[in-house]
Amino acid sequence: MSYKRAWDLVEELNRNFAQPLVLKAPGGAQGGGAQLTGTGSALVKHYRDIEQAAHDAASHPLREVGRLTQPPD
């Protein structure tokens, strides 16, 4: 992914949430950078919780699907 595409996505996320997720400082002599906001940190936590719940819910069915890919004994 290009640097520009990544920043375009960050800006789109910031527009779609009530509070910004990422604050950025332009480069230059001071170096610039980006910082996740409190809202951004909360979103990451919620996403990880959803990801874990999905993994937990799907683990048994996924094992069963995996068994279907194995040759018979």
N, C-alpha and C positions, 0 to 999 in steps of 0.2 A: 504494500500500500504506500502510496506516495505521501510525503510530508504534508502537502497541500490537502490531499483527500482526508487525512487524519484530522487536520484542523477544521476542515469543512464539517466533518461529522461531530466534532466537539461543539462547534458553534450551533449546529442543528439541535443537538441535545440541550444546550443551554437555552435555546429558544422554546423548546417544547416542555420545559419544566418551569414551575412557578418561581423557583430560585435557581441561580446558575449552579452548575455542577463543577465547573472548572473555571478558575480565574487565571488569566494569562498576562504576562508582562512582556512587552516587545523586547527583542534582542537589542544589541548595541553594546556600548561600553560597559553597561551594568550587567550584561549577560542574559537578561530576560529569563523566561521560564514559565512554568505552569504549576498551579497548586489546586488540589482537590478541595472543594468546599465541604462544609458539614453536610449539606444536602447530597453532594456527590458521594461522600463516605457512607451516608445512610443508604443510598441507592445501591452501592456496591455490596453492603451487608445484606440488604434484602434480596439482591440477585443471587448471592451465594447461598442464602437460605432456601430460595426457590430451587436452585440447582441441586442442592442436597436432598430436598424433599422429592424432586423428580427422580433423582438417582435411586433413592430408597424405594420409591413406589415402583420403579421399573426394573429393579435388579432381578427379581425372580422371573418375570416374563422374558427379560433379555437372556438370562441363562437358558431358558427353555428354547428360545430361538437359536441360540448358539448350539444347543444339542442337535437341532435339525440340520446343522451344517456339517456335522460329523458323520463319517461313513459308518454304516452299521457294523456291529462286532462280528 
